C-alpha cells in the first residue's frame, strides 16, 4: 500500500521538511499565524455573555487554592472592577482558609466567599453554587475531570 503525501499546515513539523532544515522564519511564520488565529477567535466571544443574568458582576469560583490558584484569582480580581470571588474549593481546608485570607487583604471589597467547599467533590459543589466563571488551578491529573464538569455545567 502506497502512502499519499498530505500537505501540512505546519511546515516546521511536516515530513517533507526535516527538523534540522526548518528555518526560524518558517517557525515564526507558523507560530505567529497560530497566535493571530487564536486572538482573532477571541473577538467572536461576547464579553457581555460572561456576566451574570441581570447583573454586571462576574462571580468567580476558584478550584485549587494553593499558590498558583491564589495567584490566578488575584489576577482575575485585578482585571476588572466587576469581578467578585464568591466560591472556593480545595481538598485541604487550610489551603481554602489561606487563599481567602490572602485575597481578602488584597481585594477587600471583591472577596465575599459564602461558599467554601472542602473535599474531593468540592469542585462539583463549587460549580453548582452559581458562579459565572471557574478558575481551575488543580494538579494536572485532576484537570480533565474538572474541565469536563465545568463544560457540562
Secondary structure as a PSIPRED ss2 file (coil, helix, strand):
# PSIPRED VFORMAT (PSIPRED V4.0)

   1 X C   1.000  0.000  0.000
   2 X C   1.000  0.000  0.000
   3 X C   1.000  0.000  0.000
   4 X C   1.000  0.000  0.000
   5 X C   1.000  0.000  0.000
   6 X C   1.000  0.000  0.000
   7 X C   1.000  0.000  0.000
   8 X C   1.000  0.000  0.000
   9 X C   1.000  0.000  0.000
  10 X C   1.000  0.000  0.000
  11 X H   0.000  1.000  0.000
  12 X H   0.000  1.000  0.000
  13 X H   0.000  1.000  0.000
  14 X C   1.000  0.000  0.000
  15 X C   1.000  0.000  0.000
  16 X C   1.000  0.000  0.000
  17 X C   1.000  0.000  0.000
  18 X C   1.000  0.000  0.000
  19 X H   0.000  1.000  0.000
  20 X H   0.000  1.000  0.000
  21 X H   0.000  1.000  0.000
  22 X C   1.000  0.000  0.000
  23 X C   1.000  0.000  0.000
  24 X H   0.000  1.000  0.000
  25 X H   0.000  1.000  0.000
  26 X H   0.000  1.000  0.000
  27 X H   0.000  1.000  0.000
  28 X H   0.000  1.000  0.000
  29 X H   0.000  1.000  0.000
  30 X H   0.000  1.000  0.000
  31 X H   0.000  1.000  0.000
  32 X H   0.000  1.000  0.000
  33 X H   0.000  1.000  0.000
  34 X H   0.000  1.000  0.000
  35 X H   0.000  1.000  0.000
  36 X H   0.000  1.000  0.000
  37 X H   0.000  1.000  0.000
  38 X H   0.000  1.000  0.000
  39 X H   0.000  1.000  0.000
  40 X H   0.000  1.000  0.000
  41 X H   0.000  1.000  0.000
  42 X H   0.000  1.000  0.000
  43 X C   1.000  0.000  0.000
  44 X C   1.000  0.000  0.000
  45 X C   1.000  0.000  0.000
  46 X C   1.000  0.000  0.000
  47 X H   0.000  1.000  0.000
  48 X H   0.000  1.000  0.000
  49 X H   0.000  1.000  0.000
  50 X H   0.000  1.000  0.000
  51 X C   1.000  0.000  0.000
  52 X C   1.000  0.000  0.000
  53 X C   1.000  0.000  0.000
  54 X C   1.000  0.000  0.000
  55 X C   1.000  0.000  0.000
  56 X C   1.000  0.000  0.000
  57 X C   1.000  0.000  0.000
  58 X E   0.000  0.000  1.000
  59 X E   0.000  0.000  1.000
  60 X E   0.000  0.000  1.000
  61 X E   0.000  0.000  1.000
  62 X E   0.000  0.000  1.000
  63 X E   0.000  0.000  1.000
  64 X C   1.000  0.000  0.000
  65 X C   1.000  0.000  0.000
  66 X C   1.000  0.000  0.000
  67 X H   0.000  1.000  0.000
  68 X H   0.000  1.000  0.000
  69 X H   0.000  1.000  0.000
  70 X H   0.000  1.000  0.000
  71 X H   0.000  1.000  0.000
  72 X H   0.000  1.000  0.000
  73 X H   0.000  1.000  0.000
  74 X H   0.000  1.000  0.000
  75 X H   0.000  1.000  0.000
  76 X H   0.000  1.000  0.000
  77 X H   0.000  1.000  0.000
  78 X H   0.000  1.000  0.000
  79 X H   0.000  1.000  0.000
  80 X C   1.000  0.000  0.000
  81 X C   1.000  0.000  0.000
  82 X C   1.000  0.000  0.000
  83 X E   0.000  0.000  1.000
  84 X E   0.000  0.000  1.000
  85 X E   0.000  0.000  1.000
  86 X E   0.000  0.000  1.000
  87 X E   0.000  0.000  1.000
  88 X E   0.000  0.000  1.000
  89 X E   0.000  0.000  1.000
  90 X E   0.000  0.000  1.000
  91 X C   1.000  0.000  0.000
  92 X C   1.000  0.000  0.000
  93 X H   0.000  1.000  0.000
  94 X H   0.000  1.000  0.000
  95 X H   0.000  1.000  0.000
  96 X H   0.000  1.000  0.000
  97 X H   0.000  1.000  0.000
  98 X H   0.000  1.000  0.000
  99 X H   0.000  1.000  0.000
 100 X H   0.000  1.000  0.000
 101 X H   0.000  1.000  0.000
 102 X H   0.000  1.000  0.000
 103 X H   0.000  1.000  0.000
 104 X H   0.000  1.000  0.000
 105 X H   0.000  1.000  0.000
 106 X H   0.000  1.000  0.000
 107 X C   1.000  0.000  0.000
 108 X H   0.000  1.000  0.000
 109 X H   0.000  1.000  0.000
 110 X H   0.000  1.000  0.000
 111 X E   0.000  0.000  1.000
 112 X E   0.000  0.000  1.000
 113 X E   0.000  0.000  1.000
 114 X E   0.000  0.000  1.000
 115 X E   0.000  0.000  1.000
 116 X E   0.000  0.000  1.000
 117 X E   0.000  0.000  1.000
 118 X E   0.000  0.000  1.000
 119 X C   1.000  0.000  0.000
 120 X C   1.000  0.000  0.000
 121 X C   1.000  0.000  0.000
 122 X H   0.000  1.000  0.000
 123 X H   0.000  1.000  0.000
 124 X H   0.000  1.000  0.000
 125 X H   0.000  1.000  0.000
 126 X H   0.000  1.000  0.000
 127 X H   0.000  1.000  0.000
 128 X C   1.000  0.000  0.000
 129 X C   1.000  0.000  0.000
 130 X C   1.000  0.000  0.000
 131 X C   1.000  0.000  0.000
 132 X C   1.000  0.000  0.000
 133 X E   0.000  0.000  1.000
 134 X E   0.000  0.000  1.000
 135 X E   0.000  0.000  1.000
 136 X E   0.000  0.000  1.000
 137 X C   1.000  0.000  0.000
 138 X C   1.000  0.000  0.000
 139 X C   1.000  0.000  0.000
 140 X H   0.000  1.000  0.000
 141 X H   0.000  1.000  0.000
 142 X H   0.000  1.000  0.000
 143 X H   0.000  1.000  0.000
 144 X H   0.000  1.000  0.000
 145 X H   0.000  1.000  0.000
 146 X H   0.000  1.000  0.000
 147 X H   0.000  1.000  0.000
 148 X H   0.000  1.000  0.000
 149 X H   0.000  1.000  0.000
 150 X H   0.000  1.000  0.000
 151 X H   0.000  1.000  0.000
 152 X H   0.000  1.000  0.000
 153 X C   1.000  0.000  0.000
